């Protein structure tokens, strides 16, 4: 992995790390990274690339592939009787939207008769961020909201995600540091089949039942302008035997969006089932393993008795002087599409 730091004068390369970690995330506005290296205060190159509070621009590349465009957020220096490495960390360029609220220069917080595309353009402009709209969601991005209001305490990412989720639009980012409005690629062929052929170091499946509900109801109140009230209920097949209801209020959108919002609320709950796989490689066929891809898994030791499809939600790439690892965090594909989820944890009759 090569890190190029631009101190707004020129690019400076850092090629040798003692420890490196990069987490590529799909359902997030930014991916994150951190690395340790030997800092020499007598080296002018080190002094200039490590300037505190300068938020230096940077890129990460691996074997000629651009992986991330972002900024250095934090530095940690230690002077001790024992020599310590210096730690740098940062995130993708759109990460600023996670940390910042809507500036007062863009007030009022209420938007009337604007589309998600228009709202996003207005909010991204002060940060010089580029927006990419996938063709799969272009029509939804141009649908007009009758009225929508952000709160002062919301981050820009929270507000945009709230609007996008009601239309089944995912806000993510790409390696160039652009904000991307899209839908997940859940229908393609798997890039890896963990069915005995591809080795893995460990595999862990987790089902967290506390945040899950047997049914979710989304309610939309009638607007003053004459818009209809709406209500939609959806069942969760992963809570089949007990009654655990949940009710949510839709803050914006129309009657049609209410049904979509209920389905999106179910997707959020389905994220509480995760499959984590640790491998000893970063690449498959020379390409870095990235989120927004499908794998298949069959492993009775984690209660997957039949080959099942999983969607890679994030990939953590870890490296040091001894080894390289990739940690895949996966969810079922129905988290990111509108298909009706089907229960996959059917066991087998061990007695014939």
C-alpha positions as CSV (number, residue, x, y, z in Angstrom):
1,X,0.0,0.0,0.0
2,X,1.3,3.5,-0.9
3,X,0.1,6.6,0.8
4,X,0.5,9.9,-1.1
5,X,0.1,13.0,1.1
6,X,-0.5,16.3,-0.6
7,X,0.4,19.2,1.7
8,X,-1.0,21.6,-0.9
9,X,2.6,22.2,-2.2
10,X,3.3,18.7,-3.6
11,X,2.7,15.0,-3.2
12,X,4.8,13.1,-0.7
13,X,4.9,9.3,-0.6
14,X,4.9,7.1,2.5
15,X,5.7,3.6,1.4
16,X,6.8,1.8,4.5
17,X,4.4,1.2,7.4
18,X,4.9,-0.8,10.6
19,X,1.2,-1.3,10.8
20,X,-1.6,-0.4,8.5
21,X,-5.4,-0.6,8.6
22,X,-8.0,0.4,6.0
23,X,-11.8,-0.2,6.4
24,X,-13.7,0.1,3.1
25,X,-17.4,0.7,3.9
26,X,-20.4,0.5,1.6
27,X,-23.3,2.0,3.6
28,X,-21.3,4.9,4.8
29,X,-20.3,8.4,3.6
30,X,-16.6,7.5,4.1
31,X,-14.1,4.8,4.6
32,X,-11.4,5.1,7.3
33,X,-7.7,4.3,7.6
34,X,-4.8,4.5,10.0
35,X,-1.1,3.7,9.9
36,X,2.0,3.7,12.1
37,X,5.4,4.8,10.8
38,X,8.8,5.9,12.0
39,X,8.8,9.7,12.3
40,X,12.1,11.4,12.2
41,X,11.9,15.1,13.3
42,X,15.3,15.7,11.7
43,X,13.8,14.7,8.3
44,X,12.3,17.8,6.6
45,X,10.1,15.5,4.5
46,X,8.6,14.0,7.6
47,X,8.1,17.4,9.3
48,X,6.2,18.8,6.3
49,X,3.9,15.8,5.7
50,X,3.0,15.6,9.4
51,X,1.9,19.2,10.0
52,X,-0.8,19.1,12.8
53,X,-4.2,20.5,11.9
54,X,-3.5,20.9,8.2
55,X,-6.0,18.2,7.1
56,X,-3.6,17.2,4.3
57,X,-5.2,15.6,1.2
58,X,-4.1,12.1,0.5
59,X,-4.7,9.0,-1.6
60,X,-4.1,5.3,-1.0
61,X,-3.0,3.1,-3.8
62,X,-2.3,-0.7,-3.9
63,X,-0.6,-2.4,-6.8
64,X,-1.5,0.6,-9.1
65,X,-5.2,0.6,-8.0
66,X,-6.6,3.8,-6.4
67,X,-8.4,2.7,-3.2
68,X,-9.2,5.9,-1.4
69,X,-9.1,9.7,-1.7
70,X,-9.3,11.5,1.6
71,X,-7.7,13.6,4.3
72,X,-5.4,13.1,7.3
73,X,-7.5,13.9,10.4
74,X,-5.4,13.0,13.3
75,X,-1.8,12.6,14.4
76,X,-0.3,11.0,17.5
77,X,3.3,11.6,18.6
78,X,4.9,10.0,21.7
79,X,8.3,10.7,23.3
80,X,9.4,8.0,25.7
81,X,12.4,6.1,26.9
82,X,11.2,3.4,24.5
83,X,10.9,4.5,20.8
84,X,7.2,4.7,19.7
85,X,5.9,5.0,16.2
86,X,3.8,7.9,15.0
87,X,0.2,7.2,14.2
88,X,-1.8,9.0,11.4
89,X,-5.5,8.4,10.7
90,X,-8.1,9.8,8.4
91,X,-11.1,9.2,6.2
92,X,-12.5,9.7,2.7
93,X,-13.2,13.2,1.5
94,X,-17.0,13.0,2.1
95,X,-16.4,12.2,5.8
96,X,-16.8,15.9,6.6
97,X,-20.5,15.5,6.0
98,X,-20.6,13.1,9.0
99,X,-19.0,15.6,11.3
100,X,-20.7,18.9,10.3
101,X,-24.1,20.4,10.5
102,X,-25.8,22.4,7.9
103,X,-24.1,25.9,7.9
104,X,-26.3,28.8,8.8
105,X,-25.5,30.3,5.4
106,X,-27.8,27.6,3.9
107,X,-30.7,28.3,6.3
108,X,-33.7,28.0,6.5
109,X,-33.7,24.3,7.4
110,X,-37.0,23.7,5.7
111,X,-37.1,22.9,2.0
112,X,-40.3,23.1,0.0
113,X,-40.8,21.7,-3.5
114,X,-37.2,20.5,-3.8
115,X,-35.9,17.1,-5.0
116,X,-33.2,15.0,-3.2
117,X,-30.8,15.9,-6.0
118,X,-31.4,19.7,-5.5
119,X,-31.1,19.4,-1.7
120,X,-27.9,17.4,-2.0
121,X,-26.4,19.8,-4.5
122,X,-27.0,22.7,-2.2
123,X,-25.5,21.0,0.9
124,X,-22.4,19.6,-0.9
125,X,-21.4,22.9,-2.7
126,X,-19.7,24.6,0.3
127,X,-17.5,21.5,0.8
128,X,-16.5,21.3,-2.9
129,X,-17.6,17.7,-3.1
130,X,-18.7,16.1,-6.3
131,X,-22.0,14.1,-6.5
132,X,-22.4,11.0,-8.6
133,X,-26.0,9.7,-9.3
134,X,-26.3,6.1,-10.6
135,X,-28.8,5.6,-13.4
136,X,-30.7,3.1,-11.2
137,X,-31.9,6.0,-8.9
138,X,-31.8,9.0,-11.2
139,X,-35.6,9.2,-11.5
140,X,-36.1,8.9,-7.7
141,X,-33.4,11.6,-7.1
142,X,-35.6,14.0,-9.2
143,X,-38.8,13.4,-7.3
144,X,-40.0,16.5,-5.4
145,X,-40.7,16.5,-1.7
146,X,-43.7,18.6,-0.7
147,X,-41.9,19.7,2.4
148,X,-38.9,18.5,4.4
149,X,-37.1,19.9,7.4
150,X,-33.7,19.2,8.8
151,X,-33.0,19.7,12.5
152,X,-30.1,21.9,13.9
153,X,-28.5,18.9,15.6
154,X,-28.4,16.6,12.6
155,X,-25.3,16.1,10.6
156,X,-25.5,16.7,6.9
157,X,-25.0,13.0,6.3
158,X,-27.9,12.1,8.7
159,X,-30.3,14.5,7.0
160,X,-29.5,13.2,3.5
161,X,-29.6,9.6,4.6
162,X,-33.0,10.1,6.2
163,X,-34.4,11.4,2.9
164,X,-32.6,8.8,0.7
165,X,-33.7,5.9,2.8
166,X,-37.3,6.6,2.3
167,X,-36.7,6.1,-1.4
168,X,-34.5,3.0,-1.1
169,X,-31.5,5.0,-2.2
170,X,-28.1,4.2,-0.7
171,X,-25.6,7.1,-0.1
172,X,-22.0,5.8,-0.3
173,X,-18.7,7.0,-1.8
174,X,-16.1,5.9,-4.3
175,X,-12.4,5.8,-4.5
176,X,-12.2,9.3,-6.0
177,X,-13.8,10.8,-2.9
178,X,-17.2,11.5,-4.6
179,X,-20.6,11.2,-2.9
180,X,-22.5,8.4,-4.7
181,X,-26.3,8.0,-4.7
182,X,-27.0,4.4,-5.9
183,X,-28.5,1.0,-5.3
184,X,-26.5,-2.1,-4.2
185,X,-25.3,-4.7,-6.6
186,X,-27.0,-7.7,-5.0
187,X,-27.9,-9.8,-8.1
188,X,-24.5,-10.5,-9.6
189,X,-22.4,-13.7,-9.5
190,X,-20.3,-14.2,-6.3
191,X,-16.7,-13.0,-6.4
192,X,-15.8,-15.7,-3.8
193,X,-17.4,-19.0,-2.8
194,X,-16.6,-20.1,0.7
195,X,-17.8,-23.7,0.3
196,X,-14.5,-25.5,1.0
197,X,-12.4,-24.3,-1.9
198,X,-11.2,-20.9,-0.7
199,X,-9.4,-20.9,2.6
200,X,-10.3,-18.6,5.5
201,X,-8.8,-18.0,8.9
202,X,-12.0,-17.7,10.8
203,X,-15.7,-17.2,10.3
204,X,-18.3,-15.9,12.8
205,X,-22.1,-15.5,12.4
206,X,-24.0,-13.3,14.8
207,X,-27.7,-12.8,15.3
208,X,-28.6,-10.0,17.6
209,X,-32.3,-10.4,18.5
210,X,-32.8,-7.4,20.8
211,X,-33.1,-4.7,18.0
212,X,-35.3,-7.0,15.9
213,X,-39.1,-6.8,15.7
214,X,-41.8,-9.2,14.4
215,X,-43.5,-6.3,12.6
216,X,-42.7,-2.7,11.8
217,X,-45.3,-0.1,11.1
218,X,-44.5,3.3,9.5
219,X,-47.0,6.1,10.0
220,X,-47.2,9.4,8.0
221,X,-49.4,12.2,9.3
222,X,-51.5,14.2,6.9
223,X,-50.0,17.5,5.8
224,X,-51.5,20.9,6.1
225,X,-51.4,21.2,2.4
226,X,-53.9,18.4,2.0
227,X,-51.5,15.4,1.6
228,X,-52.9,12.1,2.8
229,X,-52.0,10.3,5.9
230,X,-50.3,6.9,5.4
231,X,-49.6,3.7,7.2
232,X,-47.7,0.6,6.2
233,X,-46.8,-2.6,8.1
234,X,-44.2,-5.1,7.2
235,X,-43.4,-8.5,8.8
236,X,-39.9,-9.7,9.7
237,X,-39.4,-13.4,8.8
238,X,-36.5,-13.6,11.2
239,X,-38.8,-13.1,14.2
240,X,-41.4,-15.7,13.3
241,X,-42.7,-16.9,16.7
242,X,-42.9,-14.0,19.1
243,X,-44.8,-10.7,19.0
244,X,-42.4,-7.7,19.1
245,X,-44.0,-4.7,17.3
246,X,-42.3,-1.4,16.4
247,X,-43.9,1.9,15.2
248,X,-42.0,4.6,13.4
249,X,-43.1,8.1,12.1
250,X,-42.3,9.2,8.6
251,X,-41.0,12.8,8.6
252,X,-41.2,13.5,4.9
253,X,-42.3,12.1,1.6
254,X,-45.7,11.0,0.2
255,X,-48.1,8.0,0.5
256,X,-46.0,5.8,-1.8
257,X,-42.8,6.6,0.2
258,X,-44.5,5.2,3.4
259,X,-44.4,1.6,2.0
260,X,-40.8,2.1,1.0
261,X,-39.9,3.5,4.4
262,X,-41.3,0.4,6.1
263,X,-39.3,-1.8,3.9
264,X,-36.2,0.3,4.6
265,X,-36.9,0.0,8.3
266,X,-36.9,-3.8,8.0
267,X,-33.6,-3.6,6.1
268,X,-32.1,-1.7,9.1
269,X,-33.2,-4.4,11.4
270,X,-31.8,-7.2,9.2
271,X,-28.4,-5.6,9.6
272,X,-28.3,-7.2,13.1
273,X,-27.4,-10.5,11.4
274,X,-23.8,-10.4,10.4
275,X,-21.3,-12.8,9.0
276,X,-17.6,-12.0,9.6
277,X,-14.9,-13.8,7.6
278,X,-11.2,-13.4,8.1
279,X,-8.9,-14.3,5.1
280,X,-5.2,-14.3,4.6
281,X,-5.4,-12.2,1.3
282,X,-6.4,-8.8,0.1
283,X,-7.0,-9.7,-3.5
284,X,-8.9,-12.2,-5.6
285,X,-7.6,-12.6,-9.1
286,X,-5.4,-9.5,-8.7
287,X,-8.4,-7.2,-7.6
288,X,-8.8,-5.9,-4.1
289,X,-11.7,-7.3,-2.3
290,X,-14.2,-4.5,-1.9
291,X,-17.7,-3.9,-0.5
292,X,-20.8,-4.0,-2.8
293,X,-20.1,-7.6,-4.0
294,X,-21.7,-11.0,-3.4
295,X,-20.1,-14.1,-1.9
296,X,-21.6,-17.5,-1.1
297,X,-21.0,-19.5,2.1
298,X,-21.7,-23.0,3.2
299,X,-20.5,-23.8,6.7
300,X,-22.5,-25.9,9.2
301,X,-20.2,-24.7,12.0
302,X,-21.9,-21.3,11.8
303,X,-25.4,-22.7,11.1
304,X,-25.3,-22.3,7.3
305,X,-26.2,-25.8,6.2
306,X,-26.9,-24.8,2.6
307,X,-24.9,-22.5,0.3
308,X,-26.3,-19.0,0.9
309,X,-25.6,-15.6,-0.7
310,X,-24.1,-12.7,1.4
311,X,-23.5,-9.1,0.6
312,X,-20.1,-7.6,1.5
313,X,-20.9,-4.5,3.5
314,X,-17.4,-3.6,4.6
315,X,-13.8,-4.9,4.2
316,X,-11.1,-4.2,6.7
317,X,-7.6,-4.5,5.2
318,X,-4.9,-5.1,7.8
319,X,-1.2,-5.3,7.3
320,X,2.1,-5.3,9.2
321,X,5.6,-6.7,8.8
322,X,4.4,-10.2,9.5
323,X,1.1,-10.7,7.7
324,X,-1.8,-9.3,5.6
325,X,-5.4,-10.0,6.4
326,X,-8.8,-9.0,5.0
327,X,-11.8,-9.0,7.3
328,X,-15.2,-9.2,5.5
329,X,-18.3,-8.1,7.3
330,X,-21.4,-9.3,5.4
331,X,-25.2,-9.1,5.6
332,X,-27.9,-10.8,3.7
333,X,-28.6,-9.2,0.2
334,X,-32.2,-8.3,1.2
335,X,-30.7,-5.6,3.4
336,X,-29.9,-3.7,0.3
337,X,-32.7,-4.6,-2.2
338,X,-36.5,-4.7,-2.1
339,X,-36.8,-8.5,-2.3
340,X,-38.9,-10.2,0.3
341,X,-36.4,-11.8,2.8
342,X,-36.6,-15.5,3.3
343,X,-35.4,-17.3,6.4
344,X,-32.1,-19.0,5.6
345,X,-31.2,-20.7,8.9
346,X,-33.1,-24.0,8.4
347,X,-31.2,-26.7,10.1
348,X,-31.0,-30.4,9.1
349,X,-32.4,-33.6,10.6
350,X,-29.3,-35.2,12.1
351,X,-31.3,-38.4,12.9
352,X,-32.3,-39.2,9.3
